[in-house]
Amino acid sequence: MNFSLNKHKQVTIICPVYNESSIVRHNILLISEYLNKTFLNWEIIVVDNGSVDDTYKIITELTSEVPGLKVARLEKKGLGL
């Protein structure tokens, strides 16, 4: 893969989550680390589907550490729509 070409592309990753407090921080940081090395223009959109644990709090706090991170919250609880 020619990484220099990737620096000019916009990449969006959408991550739906539900009660992922034990792994969401690690996974978002891992994804953003990879994207920083590979792409210049990127964003990660994390959509919390009504988690009842600390998932939403964790991803909201991560927005200060990960500039390309955006957060949305749905009130429906559970996996999928």
C-alpha positions as CSV (number, residue, x, y, z in Angstrom):
1,M,0.0,0.0,0.0
2,N,1.3,3.4,-0.9
3,F,0.8,5.4,2.3
4,S,1.7,8.8,0.6
5,L,-1.4,8.6,-1.5
6,N,-3.5,8.0,1.6
7,K,-2.5,11.3,3.1
8,H,-4.8,13.0,0.6
9,K,-7.9,11.0,1.3
10,Q,-10.7,11.6,3.8
11,V,-11.5,8.6,5.9
12,T,-14.5,8.2,8.2
13,I,-14.9,5.3,10.6
14,I,-18.3,4.8,12.3
15,C,-18.2,2.7,15.4
16,P,-21.5,1.7,17.0
17,V,-21.2,0.8,20.7
18,Y,-23.4,-0.6,23.4
19,N,-22.0,-1.2,27.0
20,E,-18.4,-1.3,25.8
21,S,-16.9,0.6,28.8
22,S,-14.2,-2.0,29.3
23,I,-12.8,-1.8,25.8
24,V,-13.9,1.4,24.1
25,R,-11.1,3.7,25.3
26,H,-8.4,1.2,24.2
27,N,-10.0,0.6,20.8
28,I,-10.6,4.2,19.9
29,L,-7.0,5.1,20.8
30,L,-5.7,2.2,18.8
31,I,-7.8,3.2,15.7
32,S,-6.8,6.9,16.0
33,E,-3.1,5.9,16.3
34,Y,-3.3,3.9,13.1
35,L,-5.2,6.7,11.3
36,N,-2.6,9.3,12.4
37,K,0.1,7.2,10.8
38,T,-1.8,6.5,7.6
39,F,-4.1,9.4,6.8
40,L,-4.0,13.1,7.1
41,N,-7.8,13.7,7.1
42,W,-9.8,11.4,9.2
43,E,-12.7,11.2,11.7
44,I,-14.1,8.6,14.0
45,I,-17.8,8.8,14.8
46,V,-18.8,6.7,17.8
47,V,-22.5,6.1,18.1
48,D,-23.6,5.0,21.6
49,N,-26.8,3.1,21.4
50,G,-28.2,3.8,24.9
51,S,-25.5,2.2,27.0
52,V,-26.2,1.8,30.7
53,D,-22.6,1.7,31.7
54,D,-19.9,4.4,31.4
55,T,-19.4,4.0,27.7
56,Y,-20.8,7.4,26.8
57,K,-18.9,9.1,29.5
58,I,-15.6,7.5,28.4
59,I,-16.0,8.4,24.7
60,T,-17.1,11.9,25.5
61,E,-14.0,12.4,27.6
62,L,-11.8,11.0,24.8
63,T,-12.9,13.9,22.5
64,S,-10.3,16.1,24.3
65,E,-7.5,13.5,23.5
66,V,-8.6,12.5,20.0
67,P,-9.3,15.6,17.9
68,G,-11.0,13.6,15.1
69,L,-13.4,11.9,17.4
70,K,-17.1,12.8,17.2
71,V,-19.8,11.3,19.5
72,A,-23.5,10.7,19.0
73,R,-26.0,9.1,21.4
74,L,-29.2,7.3,20.6
75,E,-31.7,6.6,23.3
76,K,-32.7,3.2,22.0
77,K,-31.1,0.5,24.2
78,G,-29.5,-2.6,22.7
79,L,-27.5,-3.9,19.8
80,G,-28.6,-2.5,16.4
81,L,-31.6,-0.4,15.6
